[in-house]
Amino acid sequence: MARQPSLLDEAAVPGSGGAVLVIRGSTAQLTVRQRQFNKLLGEVAALRERLAEWNQYEGRFRQRIATEQAPLVARLREARIALCAVFDRALLGKGLGKVQRRTAHDVLENLLSDLLQEAPDEELAAMAGRHEMETDLDDGRLDFFESVGSELFGFDIDPGHGARTVEELLDMYREKAAAETAARAERAARRKPRPKSAKAQQREERAEQVARDASAALREVYRRLVRDLHPDRIRDAGERDRKTMLMKEANRAYEAHDLLALLELQWQTEQIDAASMAGYADERLARFIHVLKAQAAHLKSELGAATAPFLATFPDMAPRDFRPVHVDRQVDRELVAMREELAQLQGDLRRYADPAELRRDLSGPLRDMLAGPDFDALLEELMWQDEAPASRRSGRRR
């Protein structure tokens, strides 16, 4: 007699270490609850896999930064400091024309400003003092971040805040935001609650009942597992060890309200099969669905917390399906750019050993680089594009 096709499909999930249990059948065969149940099982499994991927990636990312990026950052800083020494000697010596001297001064000022903002350095500060350079650019940046911070946080920092760096100013904004949040919470706690309408009371009672039913359904699955997995009455050492490990997994899953893991354990221990799962009543599925929705929401929150530091580090990189591979690619791009910059700096240092090469660049490429684009003309062009009709922006003149 031919075996009846299983209604339960055990599909392996890469990296999940388990299986996604899906009630099989066409749309017409499955009830609404079964379709919801299937969809949520898949969503929870996918979120769980992504979260595990990010948790495992954090250590690898830190290792890449420590072993690949940090040495390059140090070498770049050394090269920039060496370049500062070249311009310092040129300014202290003779042989530069008026325009060349002004260009050398501006280049050195920019280099020193960046280096001193990265880290304090007495020798670099003394170099800046020798040439009467303004290397503390935080004043202008503070003004900018004060205006931006007012828009972001919705309040102003006191004029006499005393912050000397952007980082200190941001800390002040965060502290004030936390204090205002706490104050609002305290005021809300002191306010007398408004009386609830009959409908609101009924909705709240229904929600509480659904939550209690869902908790009872989760507890039922867990208790059934405990009855079969408890190792105390098992004499065989190997089987006792196996069930001890499964019991630990069941305890972890129950504490985390991980219904998917509990169902997977039931499947592994043959407590459930295709027929039993496909035969779940809609009422029971509804309780499971409530648990799975809560689990999915919790996993999304954890996933957001896991990815937030990477999105903050790389704010321009936020694909919809954000994965560690996207961070690795961005790190690769930055490493390539840093190596190119280091090669350029090292090439400049070799060329500038010849004073004639330095004078040539001060009269041409370096002076042109400092001049930069015509920002007024660029701004006017951008404003014209914003105000122009679509037909004009696409090149069709009226």
Backbone torsions as a table, in degrees:
resi	resn	phi	psi	omega
1	MET	NA	129.5	-177.6
2	ALA	-67.9	142.2	179.7
3	ARG	-74.2	138.3	-179.8
4	GLN	-71.5	134.9	179.5
5	PRO	-57.9	140.4	-179.0
6	SER	-71.4	140.3	173.9
7	LEU	-86.2	-3.4	-176.5
8	LEU	-117.7	122.1	-177.3
9	ASP	-104.9	123.8	178.0
10	GLU	-98.2	99.0	-175.8
11	ALA	-105.4	123.7	-178.0
12	ALA	-68.6	140.4	176.2
13	VAL	-111.2	119.8	-177.9
14	PRO	-56.1	128.0	176.6
15	GLY	79.1	-1.7	-176.8
16	SER	-87.3	-23.1	-178.0
17	GLY	69.1	15.6	-178.4
18	GLY	-151.8	-152.6	-178.9
19	ALA	-137.6	151.5	173.1
20	VAL	-95.5	120.3	-179.2
21	LEU	-92.1	120.2	-176.5
22	VAL	-127.6	128.7	175.4
23	ILE	-74.9	118.8	-174.4
24	ARG	-84.9	158.0	177.4
25	GLY	144.5	159.3	178.2
26	SER	-73.4	168.3	178.9
27	THR	-58.0	-36.9	-179.5
28	ALA	-69.7	-32.7	-178.2
29	GLN	-76.0	-32.7	-174.7
30	LEU	-88.3	145.3	175.2
31	THR	-79.1	169.7	178.0
32	VAL	-59.6	-43.8	-179.8
33	ARG	-62.8	-40.7	179.3
34	GLN	-64.1	-39.5	178.4
35	ARG	-66.1	-41.5	177.0
36	GLN	-62.0	-43.7	-179.9
37	PHE	-60.0	-47.3	178.4
38	ASN	-59.2	-46.3	-177.0
39	LYS	-62.7	-43.0	-179.0
40	LEU	-70.1	-35.9	175.9
41	LEU	-59.5	-45.1	178.8
42	GLY	-64.8	-39.7	-179.3
43	GLU	-65.9	-45.3	-179.7
44	VAL	-63.5	-42.9	179.4
45	ALA	-61.5	-42.2	-179.7
46	ALA	-66.8	-42.3	178.9
47	LEU	-65.0	-40.4	179.6
48	ARG	-63.0	-41.0	178.7
49	GLU	-64.6	-44.4	-179.6
50	ARG	-64.6	-41.2	179.4
51	LEU	-63.7	-43.1	177.7
52	ALA	-61.6	-38.4	179.2
53	GLU	-62.6	-43.4	179.8
54	TRP	-69.6	-39.8	179.5
55	ASN	-63.2	-37.6	178.4
56	GLN	-74.2	-26.9	-174.7
57	TYR	-76.7	-28.1	-173.5
58	GLU	-54.8	-45.6	179.2
59	GLY	-64.4	-39.3	179.4
60	ARG	-66.6	-37.6	178.4
61	PHE	-64.1	-46.9	179.4
62	ARG	-60.6	-37.8	178.9
63	GLN	-65.9	-40.4	178.4
64	ARG	-63.4	-42.1	180.0
65	ILE	-63.8	-42.4	-177.2
66	ALA	-70.7	-39.3	-172.8
67	THR	-95.5	-24.3	-176.9
68	GLU	-111.2	-47.7	-174.0
69	GLN	-82.7	-45.6	-176.1
70	ALA	-57.8	-44.4	177.5
71	PRO	-61.4	-37.2	177.9
72	LEU	-66.7	-40.7	177.9
73	VAL	-59.4	-43.7	179.5
74	ALA	-63.9	-42.1	-179.9
75	ARG	-67.6	-37.0	176.8
76	LEU	-63.8	-41.6	179.4
77	ARG	-64.1	-43.6	178.0
78	GLU	-59.4	-42.2	-179.7
79	ALA	-66.0	-39.6	179.0
80	ARG	-66.3	-39.3	178.0
81	ILE	-64.5	-40.6	177.1
82	ALA	-62.8	-37.2	178.1
83	LEU	-68.1	-36.6	175.4
84	CYS	-58.8	-41.7	-179.9
85	ALA	-62.0	-36.1	178.4
86	VAL	-62.7	-48.2	-179.1
87	PHE	-70.0	-33.4	177.3
88	ASP	-61.1	-48.2	179.7
89	ARG	-63.8	-38.8	-179.2
90	ALA	-64.4	-39.8	-179.3
91	LEU	-72.1	-32.7	179.2
92	LEU	-76.9	-24.5	-178.5
93	GLY	-91.5	-164.7	179.6
94	LYS	-115.5	168.3	176.0
95	GLY	112.6	-9.8	178.4
96	LEU	-96.5	138.9	173.9
97	GLY	-76.3	176.8	-176.6
98	LYS	-62.1	-46.8	-179.7
99	VAL	-67.3	-41.4	179.0
100	GLN	-62.8	-40.2	-179.3
101	ARG	-65.9	-41.3	179.2
102	ARG	-65.3	-40.2	178.6
103	THR	-65.1	-44.7	178.8
104	ALA	-60.4	-40.8	178.5
105	HIS	-61.0	-45.9	-177.4
106	ASP	-67.6	-40.3	178.9
107	VAL	-63.5	-45.9	-179.6
108	LEU	-63.5	-39.2	179.3
109	GLU	-62.3	-42.8	178.1
110	ASN	-63.4	-44.7	179.9
111	LEU	-62.0	-46.2	-178.2
112	LEU	-65.9	-38.4	179.6
113	SER	-60.6	-46.5	179.9
114	ASP	-64.3	-44.6	-176.9
115	LEU	-66.2	-40.6	-178.3
116	LEU	-73.6	-26.1	175.1
117	GLN	-76.9	-26.8	175.0
118	GLU	-69.6	-43.6	-178.3
119	ALA	-163.2	142.0	178.1
120	PRO	-66.7	148.3	-178.9
121	ASP	-155.6	118.4	-175.0
122	GLU	-64.9	-40.2	-178.6
123	GLU	-66.4	-40.8	178.0
124	LEU	-67.5	-38.8	177.8
125	ALA	-63.5	-39.2	177.9
126	ALA	-66.1	-37.5	177.6
127	MET	-61.6	-43.5	178.5
128	ALA	-63.3	-38.6	179.1
129	GLY	-65.5	-36.0	179.8
130	ARG	-60.1	-32.7	-175.8
131	HIS	-107.1	14.1	177.1
132	GLU	51.3	53.8	-178.2
133	MET	-101.6	146.4	175.0
134	GLU	-95.6	102.9	-176.7
135	THR	-103.7	-7.8	179.7
136	ASP	-90.4	93.8	-178.4
137	LEU	-88.2	3.9	-175.5
138	ASP	-67.7	-24.4	-179.4
139	ASP	-59.1	-49.3	178.6
140	GLY	-66.7	-39.3	178.7
141	ARG	-66.0	-35.8	178.8
142	LEU	-63.1	-43.2	178.6
143	ASP	-59.8	-43.7	-179.7
144	PHE	-63.2	-47.4	-176.7
145	PHE	-71.1	-25.7	174.7
146	GLU	-64.4	-43.8	179.7
147	SER	-68.2	-40.8	177.8
148	VAL	-66.5	-42.1	-179.7
149	GLY	-61.5	-36.4	178.5
150	SER	-61.9	-39.2	179.6
151	GLU	-73.5	-39.7	-177.4
152	LEU	-69.7	-46.2	-174.0
153	PHE	-93.0	-18.4	178.3
154	GLY	83.9	14.3	177.2
155	PHE	-154.2	163.6	-179.8
156	ASP	-102.4	151.6	172.2
157	ILE	-87.2	145.9	-179.9
158	ASP	-55.4	139.5	-177.0
159	PRO	-54.6	-36.9	-179.8
160	GLY	-92.4	43.7	-173.3
161	HIS	-67.3	-27.7	175.8
162	GLY	82.0	4.0	179.8
163	ALA	-67.9	135.9	179.6
164	ARG	-105.2	-18.5	179.4
165	THR	-131.2	164.3	177.9
166	VAL	-62.4	-37.9	-179.8
167	GLU	-61.8	-42.9	178.4
168	GLU	-64.1	-38.9	179.8
169	LEU	-65.0	-42.6	178.9
170	LEU	-63.9	-38.2	176.3
171	ASP	-61.4	-38.7	178.6
172	MET	-65.7	-41.2	176.9
173	TYR	-61.0	-44.7	-178.8
174	ARG	-63.4	-42.4	-179.8
175	GLU	-64.3	-42.0	179.9
176	LYS	-67.6	-38.5	178.1
177	ALA	-62.9	-42.7	178.9
178	ALA	-64.1	-40.4	179.9
179	ALA	-65.5	-40.5	180.0
180	GLU	-69.2	-36.7	176.8
181	THR	-62.8	-44.0	179.0
182	ALA	-63.9	-39.5	180.0
183	ALA	-65.6	-40.1	178.4
184	ARG	-64.6	-40.3	179.0
185	ALA	-64.1	-38.3	179.0
186	GLU	-67.3	-41.0	177.8
187	ARG	-64.7	-40.5	179.2
188	ALA	-64.6	-36.0	-179.9
189	ALA	-68.5	-30.7	-179.5
190	ARG	-78.9	-22.7	-179.5
191	ARG	-69.3	142.2	177.6
192	LYS	-73.5	132.0	180.0
193	PRO	-65.7	141.5	177.9
194	ARG	-72.5	142.9	177.2
195	PRO	-63.5	137.4	-178.0
196	LYS	-83.6	145.8	175.5
197	SER	-73.2	165.7	-179.7
198	ALA	-61.3	-40.0	-179.8
199	LYS	-66.3	-41.8	179.2
200	ALA	-64.2	-40.0	178.1
201	GLN	-62.6	-41.5	179.1
202	GLN	-64.9	-42.6	178.8
203	ARG	-61.4	-41.9	179.9
204	GLU	-65.0	-41.1	179.5
205	GLU	-66.4	-39.0	177.7
206	ARG	-64.3	-41.8	179.8
207	ALA	-63.9	-40.2	178.4
208	GLU	-65.2	-38.9	179.8
209	GLN	-66.6	-41.2	177.2
210	VAL	-61.1	-43.1	179.8
211	ALA	-64.0	-40.7	178.7
212	ARG	-65.0	-41.8	179.4
213	ASP	-63.7	-41.4	-179.9
214	ALA	-64.6	-42.2	178.4
215	SER	-63.2	-39.4	178.5
216	ALA	-65.3	-38.4	178.9
217	ALA	-65.0	-41.3	177.9
218	LEU	-64.5	-42.8	-179.3
219	ARG	-65.2	-35.6	179.4
220	GLU	-62.7	-44.8	178.4
221	VAL	-61.8	-44.6	-177.6
222	TYR	-63.8	-46.4	-177.8
223	ARG	-63.4	-35.7	178.3
224	ARG	-65.7	-38.8	176.7
225	LEU	-64.7	-42.7	-178.0
226	VAL	-60.1	-41.3	-179.0
227	ARG	-59.3	-39.1	-177.1
228	ASP	-86.6	-25.8	-173.1
229	LEU	-97.1	-12.6	-175.8
230	HIS	-58.3	122.4	-170.1
231	PRO	-84.7	-5.9	-170.9
232	ASP	-60.5	-35.2	-174.5
233	ARG	-93.2	6.5	-176.8
234	ILE	-96.1	126.4	-177.0
235	ARG	-86.6	-36.9	-178.0
236	ASP	-67.0	124.3	-174.7
237	ALA	-63.3	-43.4	-179.2
238	GLY	-63.1	-44.5	179.5
239	GLU	-67.6	-36.0	178.6
240	ARG	-63.9	-42.0	178.4
241	ASP	-63.8	-41.5	-179.4
242	ARG	-62.4	-45.9	-178.2
243	LYS	-72.0	-27.9	174.8
244	THR	-63.3	-42.9	178.5
245	MET	-65.2	-43.1	178.4
246	LEU	-64.0	-36.0	179.1
247	MET	-64.5	-40.9	177.9
248	LYS	-62.6	-41.4	178.2
249	GLU	-63.0	-41.0	179.5
250	ALA	-64.2	-41.5	179.0
251	ASN	-62.7	-44.9	179.2
252	ARG	-62.5	-43.3	-178.0
253	ALA	-64.8	-40.7	-178.7
254	TYR	-67.2	-43.5	178.9
255	GLU	-63.1	-31.9	179.8
256	ALA	-89.9	3.3	-176.3
257	HIS	55.3	38.8	-177.3
258	ASP	-92.8	86.9	-177.8
259	LEU	-64.4	-38.9	-179.4
260	LEU	-58.4	-44.7	-179.9
261	ALA	-64.9	-37.7	178.4
262	LEU	-65.6	-41.5	178.1
263	LEU	-65.7	-37.6	177.3
264	GLU	-63.6	-38.8	176.7
265	LEU	-65.9	-38.7	175.7
266	GLN	-61.9	-39.6	179.0
267	TRP	-66.0	-42.5	179.7
268	GLN	-63.7	-37.7	-177.3
269	THR	-91.8	8.1	175.7
270	GLU	63.1	27.9	173.0
271	GLN	-76.5	-27.6	176.7
272	ILE	-127.3	153.7	176.2
273	ASP	-140.3	-173.5	-176.6
274	ALA	-57.2	-46.6	-175.2
275	ALA	-66.7	-42.7	-176.9
276	SER	-66.4	-40.7	-178.5
277	MET	-71.8	-40.6	179.0
278	ALA	-66.7	-20.8	-179.2
279	GLY	-93.7	6.4	177.6
280	TYR	-58.6	134.5	176.9
281	ALA	-69.7	152.9	-179.5
282	ASP	-58.3	-34.0	179.9
283	GLU	-63.5	-42.4	178.4
284	ARG	-68.3	-41.4	177.1
285	LEU	-60.8	-37.7	179.5
286	ALA	-60.8	-39.2	178.1
287	ARG	-68.4	-42.0	176.8
288	PHE	-61.8	-40.4	-179.7
289	ILE	-61.0	-40.2	178.7
290	HIS	-61.7	-43.3	179.5
291	VAL	-65.1	-42.8	-178.4
292	LEU	-66.1	-37.1	176.9
293	LYS	-62.3	-43.7	178.3
294	ALA	-64.6	-39.8	179.1
295	GLN	-64.8	-41.9	178.9
296	ALA	-63.2	-41.8	179.3
297	ALA	-63.4	-40.7	179.3
298	HIS	-66.1	-41.7	179.1
299	LEU	-64.4	-38.8	177.4
300	LYS	-62.5	-40.4	178.2
301	SER	-63.8	-45.0	178.6
302	GLU	-64.4	-38.3	178.9
303	LEU	-65.4	-40.4	176.7
304	GLY	-61.4	-42.0	178.9
305	ALA	-66.6	-36.4	-178.8
306	ALA	-70.5	-34.6	-176.6
307	THR	-90.9	-17.1	-175.3
308	ALA	-56.1	-45.3	179.8
309	PRO	-60.8	-34.6	-179.4
310	PHE	-73.3	-38.6	177.9
311	LEU	-68.0	-32.0	176.9
312	ALA	-70.5	-35.5	179.2
313	THR	-73.3	-35.8	-179.6
314	PHE	-123.7	73.0	-172.3
315	PRO	-64.8	-22.5	-178.5
316	ASP	-85.5	0.8	-174.2
317	MET	-119.6	97.2	-179.5
318	ALA	-142.1	66.3	176.6
319	PRO	-65.6	160.6	-176.1
320	ARG	-60.7	-45.2	179.2
321	ASP	-101.9	76.3	-172.5
322	PHE	-73.8	121.2	-176.3
323	ARG	-129.0	159.8	176.8
324	PRO	-55.4	-30.7	179.9
325	VAL	-60.9	-30.9	177.5
326	HIS	-67.9	-37.6	176.9
327	VAL	-66.5	-43.9	179.2
328	ASP	-59.0	-41.5	179.2
329	ARG	-64.3	-40.3	179.2
330	GLN	-66.2	-41.5	176.8
331	VAL	-62.0	-41.6	177.8
332	ASP	-58.8	-44.9	179.9
333	ARG	-62.6	-41.2	-179.0
334	GLU	-67.8	-38.0	178.2
335	LEU	-64.1	-40.6	177.2
336	VAL	-61.2	-45.8	-179.8
337	ALA	-63.3	-39.4	179.3
338	MET	-66.7	-39.9	178.7
339	ARG	-65.9	-38.9	178.0
340	GLU	-64.5	-42.2	179.0
341	GLU	-64.2	-40.9	179.5
342	LEU	-63.6	-42.7	178.6
343	ALA	-62.3	-39.1	178.6
344	GLN	-64.6	-44.5	179.6
345	LEU	-63.3	-44.0	179.8
346	GLN	-64.3	-37.5	176.0
347	GLY	-64.4	-41.2	178.1
348	ASP	-63.2	-42.0	-180.0
349	LEU	-61.8	-40.3	178.7
350	ARG	-66.2	-42.0	-178.4
351	ARG	-68.5	-38.6	-174.7
352	TYR	-75.7	-2.7	169.7
353	ALA	-62.7	-22.6	174.0
354	ASP	-96.1	111.4	-178.4
355	PRO	-55.0	-30.4	-179.5
356	ALA	-65.7	-37.6	177.6
357	GLU	-64.5	-40.5	178.7
358	LEU	-64.3	-44.7	179.9
359	ARG	-62.8	-38.3	179.7
360	ARG	-62.3	-44.9	-179.6
361	ASP	-68.2	-34.6	178.8
362	LEU	-67.4	-25.2	179.4
363	SER	-88.7	-15.7	-175.8
364	GLY	-129.0	-92.2	-171.8
365	PRO	-56.1	-44.8	-177.6
366	LEU	-68.7	-39.0	178.3
367	ARG	-65.2	-42.8	179.5
368	ASP	-65.2	-37.2	179.6
369	MET	-63.1	-41.7	180.0
370	LEU	-69.4	-32.4	179.7
371	ALA	-63.5	-40.3	175.9
372	GLY	65.8	-173.0	-178.5
373	PRO	-77.0	165.5	175.2
374	ASP	-81.2	94.4	-173.9
375	PHE	-66.7	-32.2	178.2
376	ASP	-64.1	-44.2	178.9
377	ALA	-66.0	-39.2	179.2
378	LEU	-64.1	-42.8	179.4
379	LEU	-64.1	-40.7	178.9
380	GLU	-62.8	-39.9	179.6
381	GLU	-65.4	-42.0	179.5
382	LEU	-64.7	-40.9	178.7
383	MET	-64.8	-38.3	179.4
384	TRP	-64.6	-39.0	179.3
385	GLN	-65.8	-38.2	-179.6
386	ASP	-67.4	-36.0	-175.9
387	GLU	-86.3	-22.0	-174.7
388	ALA	-72.7	146.7	174.6
389	PRO	-63.8	161.8	-178.3
390	ALA	-57.5	-36.6	-178.1
391	SER	-65.1	-35.2	179.7
392	ARG	-75.4	-38.1	-179.7
393	ARG	-64.6	-28.9	-179.3
394	SER	-86.8	1.5	174.8
395	GLY	101.2	-2.7	179.9
396	ARG	-94.5	108.4	-179.4
397	ARG	-82.9	145.2	177.0
398	ARG	-83.0	NA	NA
